[in-house]
């Protein structure tokens, strides 16, 4: 089976507007025809089944078309975070061995620089009609290509996407997501959440990220659905789009919800059409959940997932009981358990490492069998997240294994301290890390960003924590930053905080 077959479900329901981008509407028929033309253009450029094609650009209709066109011919999509540094991008070019890069005009110079360091890149395609020296025009290629294309039949275990993740150490690792894993994930997201077939979805998550890919695929199952695409996250554009297009489902990350909370003119917009707010990618603070419900009336359904398992692995019921602070229950078809350090299952309520098993789990890391063997053991994906399961089958993450602070031999969860900091009336964002200490081995350093228009001193915030944290858990230092270092999807980068 080919993951591109998912789009046929919508096509069989008849022609309708499926994508809205910057005021322009695209029907499902138009999108599919363009994808077929692109598939033929890539074939004419020599792309064969199983070969990699890089996508390096912000959200746009062309991203949707490119995913479908590449998949239709049995090739592999390599979506790259366009904000990555030059060294990381060049490494991915070399590692994946792609011959073609599809990009937008804004990133031509970065792509040219990276391609000069790779021996494999033969063609760069830019989504523009403008002339760029030595670069192919996306529009002209489509104009020269037939829309008659027979979809390649791929095997369940064939790679569909190669998504590179940046760890805290070492080079980026390419996660091999198969056609069946992506198909199964999309299907189970729909089975678990039972979204309406005519849902109007907001796509502001980066489509180069596994979270965005999963959201994009699952919308294909909503036969008369529509997706409103933002080039990138902007609160004013988001609220304006919700009101204009009557958006019913919003998927975001915690940082986006914090910006929505802090937006001063929210009352100008009618957001009543939104029925479902979904959150993932990073931990959602309990205080953020409560403030959001108080201000907007919506209950955020927090979920969780890893790129190594197609990014959709658990969720709180979108129309059921939500446990604040929980990542919910496993998606249909996904097994989740808690293991100790000796890979033994722990009982309900006991804290250990969260492990996953099911068709969503990756095939492995590209060209890294040793790294694959470190995380997939006896069929179980070891996530590196520490947590527990309660009596109702809801899972709670207490921290990342690598982020645990070991102070005086005691394991301290940064998240427990961060939740207290988030409750301070002036704090918008918070993060804690371990720092070297001569007495305890490690001690606690906190970083916060203040809410817009609010003022507070470090000493004042530490004093606030005294009545809410044991003395042993108190931050030794607290630094107020103008902004947190973040990934493209808004996850706070603790590895960057450790450099400060």
C-alpha positions in Angstrom: 0.0 0.0 0.0 1.0 3.6 -0.6 0.3 6.4 2.0 -0.7 8.6 -1.0 -3.8 6.4 -1.3 -5.3 8.2 1.7 -6.0 11.2 -0.5 -8.2 9.1 -2.7 -10.8 8.9 0.1 -11.4 12.6 -0.1 -11.4 12.5 -4.0 -14.0 9.8 -4.0 -16.3 12.0 -2.0 -16.4 14.6 -4.8 -14.8 17.9 -5.5 -14.6 20.4 -2.7 -12.3 23.1 -1.3 -9.7 21.3 0.7 -6.9 23.9 1.2 -7.1 27.6 2.0 -3.9 29.6 2.0 -3.5 33.4 2.2 -7.0 34.0 0.8 -6.7 31.5 -2.1 -8.8 28.3 -2.2 -7.7 24.9 -3.7 -10.0 22.0 -4.4 -9.0 18.4 -3.6 -9.1 17.7 -7.4 -6.7 20.6 -8.1 -4.3 19.5 -5.4 -4.3 15.9 -6.7 -3.8 16.9 -10.3 -0.8 19.1 -9.3 0.7 16.2 -7.3 0.4 13.9 -10.3 2.2 16.5 -12.5 4.9 16.9 -10.0 5.4 13.1 -9.8 5.9 13.0 -13.6 8.3 16.0 -13.4 10.4 14.1 -10.8 10.4 11.0 -12.8 11.6 13.0 -15.8 14.5 14.3 -13.6 15.5 10.7 -12.9 14.0 10.1 -9.5 13.3 6.4 -8.9 11.4 4.5 -6.4 13.0 4.5 -3.0 15.2 7.6 -3.7 15.1 10.6 -1.5 13.7 14.0 -2.3 14.3 16.9 0.1 11.6 19.5 1.0 13.0 22.6 2.7 10.4 25.3 2.9 7.7 26.8 5.2 4.0 25.8 5.1 2.3 26.3 1.7 0.0 24.3 -0.6 3.2 23.2 -2.5 4.3 21.3 0.6 1.0 19.2 0.5 1.4 18.7 -3.3 5.1 17.7 -3.0 4.4 15.1 -0.3 1.7 13.5 -2.4 3.7 13.7 -5.7 6.8 12.2 -4.1 4.8 9.4 -2.4 2.9 8.6 -5.6 6.1 7.6 -7.4 7.3 5.6 -4.5 10.1 8.0 -3.6 10.9 9.1 0.0 10.2 12.6 1.4 13.0 14.2 3.5 11.4 17.2 5.2 14.0 19.5 6.6 13.5 22.1 9.3 14.2 25.2 7.3 15.5 27.0 10.4 18.3 24.5 11.0 21.9 25.7 10.9 24.0 25.3 7.8 26.2 22.6 9.3 23.2 20.4 10.2 21.5 20.9 6.8 24.7 20.0 5.0 25.0 16.9 7.1 21.5 15.8 6.2 22.1 16.4 2.5 25.1 14.2 2.6 23.6 11.5 4.9 20.3 11.0 3.0 21.9 11.0 -0.5 19.1 13.0 -2.1 19.5 14.2 -5.7 16.7 16.9 -5.6 15.7 19.7 -3.2 12.4 21.5 -3.5 12.5 24.9 -1.7 11.0 28.4 -1.7 12.7 31.6 -2.9 13.5 32.7 0.6 15.8 29.7 1.2 17.6 29.4 -2.2 20.9 30.7 -0.8 20.9 28.3 2.1 20.0 25.4 -0.2 22.8 26.4 -2.6 25.3 26.5 0.2 24.3 23.1 1.5 24.2 21.5 -1.9 27.8 22.6 -2.6 28.9 20.4 0.3 27.0 17.4 -1.0 28.1 15.3 -4.0 24.6 14.0 -4.6 22.4 17.1 -5.3 21.7 17.4 -9.0 18.7 19.7 -9.2 17.1 22.4 -7.0 13.5 23.2 -7.7 12.1 26.5 -6.4 8.4 27.2 -5.9 8.4 30.4 -8.1 8.1 31.5 -11.6 11.1 33.8 -11.2 14.4 32.9 -12.9 17.1 31.7 -10.6 20.4 31.0 -12.2 20.9 27.2 -12.5 17.6 26.4 -10.6 14.4 24.8 -11.9 11.0 26.6 -11.6 8.3 24.5 -9.9 5.6 26.2 -12.0 7.3 25.6 -15.3 8.0 22.0 -14.5 4.3 21.5 -13.8 3.4 23.2 -17.0 5.6 20.8 -18.9 4.3 17.6 -17.2 1.4 15.3 -17.8 -1.2 14.8 -15.1 -1.6 11.1 -16.1 0.3 9.1 -13.5 -0.1 5.6 -12.2 0.6 5.4 -8.5 3.4 3.1 -7.5 2.4 0.2 -5.3 4.8 0.2 -2.3 5.2 -2.5 0.3 4.1 -1.9 3.9 7.7 -1.7 5.1 8.9 0.7 2.4 10.1 4.0 3.7 7.8 6.9 3.0 9.4 9.7 5.1 12.9 10.2 6.5 12.5 12.8 9.3 15.7 14.0 10.9 15.6 14.7 14.7 18.2 16.8 16.5 19.2 15.2 19.8 21.1 16.8 22.6 24.3 15.2 21.4 25.7 13.9 18.2 24.5 14.3 14.6 20.8 14.4 13.6 19.3 11.0 13.2 17.0 10.1 10.2 13.8 8.4 11.4 12.5 5.9 8.9 8.7 6.2 8.8 7.1 3.5 6.6 4.0 3.8 4.4 2.1 1.5 6.7 3.2 3.3 9.9 1.9 6.6 8.5 -1.3 5.1 7.2 -2.0 3.2 10.5 -1.3 6.4 12.5 -3.7 8.5 10.5 -6.4 5.8 10.7 -6.0 5.4 14.5 -6.0 9.1 15.1 -9.4 9.2 13.4 -10.7 6.1 15.2 -9.5 7.4 18.6 -10.9 10.9 18.2 -13.8 10.4 15.8 -13.4 13.8 14.2 -16.3 15.0 12.0 -16.0 14.2 8.3 -16.5 17.9 7.5 -14.0 19.3 10.1 -12.3 22.6 9.3 -8.7 22.2 10.5 -6.0 24.7 11.2 -2.5 23.8 9.9 0.0 26.1 11.5 2.4 23.5 12.8 5.4 23.1 10.6 4.7 20.4 8.0 8.4 19.6 8.0 7.9 18.2 11.6 6.5 14.8 12.3 3.6 16.3 14.3 2.6 18.3 11.2 3.0 15.3 8.9 0.7 13.3 11.1 -1.9 16.1 11.2 -1.7 16.4 7.4 -2.3 12.7 6.8 -5.1 12.3 9.2 -7.1 15.1 7.6 -7.3 13.1 4.4 -9.7 10.7 6.1 -12.2 13.6 6.6 -14.0 13.3 3.4 -15.4 16.8 3.1 -12.8 18.4 5.4 -11.0 21.7 4.8 -7.5 22.8 6.0 -6.6 26.4 6.6 -2.9 26.7 6.2 -0.7 29.4 7.8 2.8 29.9 6.5 3.9 30.2 10.1 2.3 30.8 13.5 1.0 34.2 14.1 -1.7 34.9 16.7 -3.5 37.6 14.8 -3.6 35.6 11.6 -4.8 32.5 13.6 -7.7 34.3 15.3 -8.7 36.1 12.0 -8.6 32.7 10.2 -10.7 31.0 12.9 -13.4 33.7 12.6 -13.3 33.9 8.8 -13.3 30.2 8.0 -15.2 28.9 11.1 -12.3 26.6 12.1 -13.4 23.7 14.2 -10.1 22.0 15.2 -6.8 23.6 16.3 -3.6 21.6 16.9 -0.8 23.6 18.6 2.1 23.3 21.0 2.3 24.8 24.5 4.2 27.9 23.4 1.4 28.8 20.9 -1.2 28.5 23.6 0.8 30.8 25.8 1.0 33.4 23.1 -2.7 33.1 22.6 -3.2 33.6 26.3 -1.1 36.7 26.3 -2.7 38.3 23.1 -4.3 41.5 24.3 -7.0 41.9 21.6 -8.6 38.4 21.6 -12.0 39.8 22.4 -12.1 41.3 18.8 -12.5 37.8 17.3 -15.3 35.2 17.4 -13.6 31.9 18.2 -16.8 30.1 19.1 -16.5 27.7 16.1 -13.5 25.9 17.6 -14.7 22.6 19.2 -11.3 20.9 19.7 -8.0 22.3 20.9 -5.2 19.7 20.7 -1.8 20.1 22.2 1.4 18.1 21.8 5.2 18.2 21.2 6.1 19.5 24.7 4.7 19.4 28.2 1.7 21.6 28.8 1.8 23.4 32.2 -1.3 22.8 34.3 -1.5 26.6 34.9 -1.6 27.2 31.2 -4.4 24.7 30.7 -6.5 26.4 33.5 -5.9 29.9 32.3 -6.8 29.0 28.7 -10.1 27.4 29.8 -10.9 30.4 31.9 -10.2 32.9 29.1 -11.4 31.0 26.0 -13.8 28.3 27.4 -12.1 25.5 25.6 -10.5 22.4 27.3 -7.2 21.6 25.7 -6.8 17.9 25.0 -3.1 17.2 25.6 -1.5 14.4 23.7 2.0 13.0 23.2 4.1 11.2 20.6 7.6 10.7 19.3 8.9 11.2 15.8 10.1 7.6 16.2 6.5 6.5 16.4 4.9 8.9 13.9 4.2 11.5 16.6 0.7 10.5 17.6 0.8 8.0 20.4 -1.6 9.1 23.2 -4.2 11.7 23.8 -6.8 12.9 26.3 -10.3 12.3 24.9 -11.3 15.3 22.8 -15.0 14.9 23.8 -14.5 13.1 27.1 -12.8 13.4 30.5 -9.5 15.3 30.3 -7.0 14.8 33.1 -5.0 18.0 33.4 -1.3 17.3 33.4 -1.8 13.9 31.7 -0.9 12.9 28.2 -4.0 10.8 28.0 -4.5 7.2 27.1 -2.8 5.3 24.2 -4.2 5.8 20.7 -6.1 2.9 19.4 -3.7 0.2 18.2 -0.8 1.5 20.4 0.6 -0.4 23.4 2.1 1.7 26.2 3.7 0.5 29.3 6.1 1.6 32.1 9.4 -0.3 32.4 12.1 -0.2 35.0 15.8 0.0 34.1 15.9 -3.8 33.7 13.0 -3.7 31.1 10.5 -5.1 33.5 7.0 -3.9 33.5 6.0 -1.8 36.5 2.6 -1.7 38.1 0.1 1.1 38.0 1.3 4.2 39.9 5.0 3.3 39.7 7.3 5.6 37.9 9.6 4.4 35.2 10.3 4.7 31.4 7.4 4.9 29.0 7.8 2.3 26.2 5.7 1.8 23.0 4.9 -1.0 20.7 2.8 -1.1 17.6 2.7 -0.5 13.8 3.4 3.3 14.3 6.9 2.6 15.5 9.7 3.5 13.1 11.6 1.0 11.0 14.8 2.4 12.6 17.4 5.2 12.2 18.8 5.7 8.7 22.3 4.2 8.4 22.5 3.8 12.2 21.8 0.2 13.3 23.6 0.7 16.6 21.4 3.7 17.6 18.3 1.8 16.5 19.3 -1.2 18.7 19.7 1.2 21.7 16.0 2.3 21.6 14.1 -0.6 20.1 14.5 -3.7 22.3 12.4 -6.8 21.8 9.9 -4.8 19.8 9.5 -2.0 22.4 10.5 1.5 21.6 12.2 3.0 24.7 11.2 6.7 24.6 13.4 8.2 27.3 10.4 9.8 28.9 9.8 9.1 32.6 6.3 8.7 33.9 3.5 6.5 35.3 0.0 5.2 34.6 -2.9 5.8 36.9 -5.8 3.6 37.7 -7.9 4.8 34.8 -5.1 4.1 32.2 -4.1 7.7 31.8 -0.3 8.3 31.5 1.6 11.1 33.1 5.1 12.3 32.1 7.2 13.5 35.0 10.3 14.2 32.9 12.7 13.3 30.2 15.3 10.8 31.4 18.2 13.0 30.3 16.7 16.1 32.0 16.5 14.5 35.5 18.5 16.5 38.0 20.5 14.4 40.4 21.1 16.5 43.5 22.9 14.9 46.4 22.0 11.5 45.0 18.2 12.3 44.8 16.4 12.4 41.5 14.6 15.7 41.0 12.1 16.3 38.3 12.5 19.7 36.6 8.8 19.7 35.7 7.7 19.7 39.3 9.6 23.0 39.8 8.5 24.4 36.5 4.8 23.9 37.4 5.3 26.1 40.5 7.1 28.8 38.4 4.3 28.8 35.8 1.8 29.5 38.6 3.5 32.9 39.4 1.3 35.7 38.0 4.2 37.3 36.1 5.7 34.2 34.5 4.8 33.2 31.0 7.4 30.4 30.5 9.7 28.4 32.7 12.4 25.8 32.4 14.9 24.2 34.9 18.2 22.5 34.3 20.9 20.9 36.5 24.1 22.8 37.0 27.4 21.6 38.4 27.7 21.9 42.2 30.7 21.1 44.4 28.6 19.9 47.3 25.6 18.2 45.7 27.1 17.2 42.4 24.2 19.0 40.7 22.0 21.9 41.8 19.0 23.6 40.2 19.0 26.6 37.8 15.7 28.1 36.6 15.0 30.3 33.6 11.8 32.3 33.1 10.3 34.6 30.6 7.9 37.2 32.0 4.4 37.9 30.6 4.1 41.0 28.4 3.7 44.1 30.5 4.6 42.3 33.8 7.6 43.1 36.0 9.3 40.9 38.6 12.8 40.4 40.0 14.6 37.0 40.3 14.6 37.3 44.1 10.9 37.9 44.2 10.1 34.8 42.1 12.4 32.7 44.2 10.7 34.0 47.4 7.3 33.0 45.8 8.6 29.4 45.4 9.6 29.1 49.1 6.2 28.2 50.4 5.5 25.9 47.6 8.7 23.8 47.2 10.8 22.0 49.7 14.0 23.8 50.4 16.0 21.0 48.7 14.0 21.6 45.5 14.5 25.4 45.5 16.4 26.8 42.5 19.9 27.9 43.4 19.8 30.5 40.6 17.0 32.0 38.6 17.6 34.0 35.4 15.0 36.1 33.6 15.3 35.9 29.8 13.7 38.0 27.1 12.8 34.8 25.3 13.5 31.0 25.5 15.6 29.2 22.9 13.1 27.0 21.0 12.8 24.5 18.3 10.7 25.2 15.1 7.6 23.7 16.9 8.1 25.8 20.0 9.8 23.2 22.3 12.1 24.8 24.8 15.7 23.7 24.1 17.3 22.9 27.4 20.5 22.0 25.6 20.8 25.7 24.6 19.9 26.8 28.2 22.9 24.7 29.4 25.2 26.8 27.2 24.1 30.0 29.0 
